[in-house]
Amino acid sequence: MKIDDIGNLMYLYRKEISSCVGTDAPEFLIKSTAQALNNLGGRNWIPIIVKETGEDQYEVIGNSFIYAVAEEARLDKVWCIIADDSKETSEVTKILAGEIRPKINLSYAGRDEIKSALEYLIEKPDSVLKRVNLSVATNRIEEAPRKYWTSLDPITTLKCQITKGVKLNALKEVFELTPETLPDVIKDPIILKTLTVTELRKMAKKRGIPGCSRKGKDELVQILSQ
């Protein structure tokens, strides 16, 4: 890669550019925009974001719609900005281009971040969460011991109108998790109740508690909290 090219605006031959990921834009929008582009000068004044993959070879990492329009319009050359080839750059480029949604790390998110994410989901047209009380859901999720969660399932136990199925799946659009490793000993019943039976049994086994494979969740929580 030519380090000097990173960040530069360059006028590249379209045949030198490839795209591994297309756009989900309707064909009508691509075709009609391509026609408008050709009618109005044939230059894409909003550049395509690309990374260099070889000598005079590039790959689209952002503004895929513009690339699809340029292809449809059969432009010989297109304006591009050269980015580096890191995964982080590719991800943030797609976020800035509106091609993927940014996600909040629920393991560590603060109250305002949780509230804004829930508010976004609740206010979407035809939202499955429209009956969820924003204040209640925000408070209960914020107060929950989220740092050990390996999935969003514990939210369904918080009595905030978010149940398993489509409501819980809707949260995956805005939340992700990077859980901490569970310590061998946890005695806080609030945290223990958010763990699965399998996790509780493993913890009981490490602590040398006999018969843990036959005990249910409530009993395991009671024993491990002592």
C-alpha positions in Angstrom: 0.0 0.0 0.0 1.2 3.5 -0.8 1.0 5.2 2.6 1.1 8.6 0.9 -2.2 7.8 -0.8 -4.2 7.2 2.4 -6.7 10.1 2.9 -6.3 11.4 -0.6 -9.1 12.1 -3.0 -8.3 10.4 -6.3 -10.0 10.1 -9.7 -9.7 6.3 -10.4 -10.6 4.1 -13.3 -13.8 2.2 -12.4 -12.3 -1.0 -13.9 -9.7 -0.9 -11.2 -12.3 -1.1 -8.4 -14.3 -4.1 -7.2 -16.9 -4.5 -4.5 -17.4 -7.6 -2.3 -20.6 -6.2 -0.7 -23.4 -4.7 -2.7 -26.2 -2.3 -1.8 -29.7 -3.1 -0.7 -31.0 -0.1 -2.5 -34.0 -0.8 -4.9 -33.1 -1.2 -8.5 -35.3 1.8 -9.4 -33.2 4.1 -7.2 -29.9 2.9 -8.7 -31.2 3.2 -12.3 -32.9 6.6 -11.8 -29.9 8.0 -10.0 -27.5 6.7 -12.7 -29.6 8.5 -15.3 -29.6 11.7 -13.3 -25.8 11.4 -12.8 -25.2 11.0 -16.6 -27.6 13.9 -17.3 -25.8 16.2 -14.9 -22.2 15.9 -15.8 -21.3 12.3 -15.1 -19.2 12.9 -12.0 -19.8 11.5 -8.5 -19.2 14.5 -6.4 -19.7 12.3 -3.3 -16.7 10.0 -3.4 -16.6 6.2 -3.0 -14.4 5.0 -0.1 -11.9 2.4 -1.1 -8.9 0.5 0.2 -5.9 -0.6 -1.9 -5.7 -4.3 -2.5 -2.8 -4.4 -5.0 -1.1 -2.3 -7.6 -3.8 -0.1 -9.2 -6.4 -2.4 -7.6 -9.0 -1.2 -5.1 -12.0 -2.5 -3.1 -15.1 -0.5 -2.0 -15.5 -0.3 1.8 -18.0 2.6 1.9 -20.7 4.4 -0.1 -21.6 1.2 -2.0 -24.7 2.8 -3.4 -22.6 5.4 -5.2 -20.4 2.6 -6.6 -23.6 0.7 -7.8 -24.8 3.9 -9.5 -21.4 4.5 -11.1 -21.5 1.0 -12.5 -25.1 1.5 -13.8 -24.1 4.8 -15.4 -21.0 3.1 -16.9 -18.7 5.9 -15.7 -15.1 5.5 -16.9 -13.6 7.1 -13.9 -15.0 7.8 -10.4 -13.9 10.0 -7.5 -12.6 8.0 -4.5 -11.1 8.5 -1.1 -8.3 6.1 -0.2 -8.6 4.5 3.2 -6.3 2.2 5.1 -7.1 -1.6 5.1 -7.8 -2.0 8.8 -11.0 -3.7 10.0 -11.7 -0.7 12.3 -11.6 1.7 9.4 -13.9 -0.4 7.3 -16.4 -0.6 10.1 -16.5 3.1 10.9 -16.7 3.9 7.2 -19.8 1.8 6.8 -21.3 3.3 10.0 -20.6 6.9 8.7 -22.1 6.0 5.3 -25.3 4.7 7.0 -24.7 1.2 5.7 -24.6 -0.5 9.1 -25.9 0.6 12.5 -23.5 1.4 15.3 -24.0 -0.7 18.4 -23.7 0.2 22.1 -21.7 -2.1 24.3 -24.3 -3.0 26.9 -21.7 -4.6 29.2 -20.5 -1.1 30.1 -23.0 1.4 28.7 -24.2 4.3 30.8 -27.8 5.3 31.4 -27.9 7.9 28.7 -26.6 5.5 26.1 -29.1 2.8 27.1 -32.0 5.3 27.1 -31.1 6.7 23.6 -30.8 3.2 22.1 -34.1 2.1 23.6 -35.8 5.3 22.5 -34.6 4.8 19.0 -36.1 1.3 18.9 -39.4 2.3 20.6 -40.0 5.2 18.2 -39.3 3.2 15.0 -42.4 2.8 12.8 -44.3 -0.4 13.6 -41.9 -1.1 16.5 -42.5 -4.3 18.5 -41.3 -2.3 21.5 -43.8 0.6 21.2 -45.6 -0.4 24.4 -42.4 -0.6 26.5 -42.1 2.0 29.2 -38.8 3.8 28.3 -38.1 5.0 31.8 -38.8 1.7 33.5 -36.8 -0.3 30.9 -33.8 2.1 31.1 -33.7 2.0 34.8 -33.9 -1.7 35.2 -31.4 -2.5 32.5 -28.9 0.1 33.9 -29.2 -1.3 37.4 -28.7 -4.9 36.2 -25.3 -6.6 36.6 -24.6 -6.6 32.9 -20.8 -7.1 32.9 -21.1 -10.9 33.1 -24.0 -11.3 30.6 -23.1 -13.5 27.6 -26.5 -12.8 25.9 -29.4 -10.4 26.2 -31.6 -13.1 27.7 -31.4 -11.8 31.3 -33.3 -8.7 30.2 -36.5 -10.8 30.0 -36.3 -11.4 33.7 -36.2 -7.7 34.6 -40.0 -7.2 34.3 -39.7 -4.3 31.8 -42.1 -5.6 29.2 -39.3 -7.0 27.0 -40.0 -10.7 26.5 -38.3 -13.5 24.6 -38.9 -13.6 20.8 -39.3 -10.6 18.6 -39.0 -8.0 21.4 -35.7 -9.4 22.6 -34.4 -9.9 19.1 -35.1 -6.2 18.4 -32.5 -5.2 20.9 -29.8 -6.9 18.9 -29.9 -4.1 16.4 -28.4 -1.6 18.9 -26.7 -3.6 21.7 -23.7 -5.9 21.8 -21.8 -7.5 24.7 -18.2 -8.1 25.7 -18.7 -10.0 29.0 -16.1 -10.2 31.7 -14.9 -13.7 32.7 -17.0 -15.0 35.6 -15.0 -15.3 38.8 -15.0 -18.6 40.6 -16.9 -17.2 43.5 -19.9 -14.9 43.3 -22.2 -14.6 46.3 -24.4 -11.7 45.1 -27.9 -13.3 44.5 -28.8 -10.5 42.1 -25.9 -11.5 39.8 -26.4 -15.2 40.3 -30.0 -14.9 39.2 -28.9 -13.6 35.8 -26.7 -16.6 35.1 -27.9 -19.8 33.4 -28.4 -23.1 35.2 -25.3 -24.4 33.3 -23.2 -21.5 34.5 -24.4 -21.9 38.1 -23.7 -25.6 38.1 -20.2 -25.0 36.8 -19.6 -22.5 39.5 -21.0 -24.9 42.2 -18.7 -27.7 40.9 -15.7 -25.4 41.1 -16.6 -24.7 44.7 -16.9 -28.4 45.5 -20.6 -28.4 46.2 -22.0 -31.9 45.9 -25.0 -32.9 43.8 -25.0 -29.7 41.9 -26.0 -31.4 38.6 -29.4 -32.3 40.1 -30.2 -28.9 41.6 -32.5 -26.3 40.0 -31.7 -22.7 39.5 -33.4 -21.3 42.7 -31.6 -23.8 44.9 -28.3 -23.2 43.2 -28.7 -19.4 43.7 -29.5 -20.0 47.4 -26.5 -22.3 48.0 -24.0 -20.2 46.0 -25.0 -16.9 47.7 -24.1 -18.3 51.2 
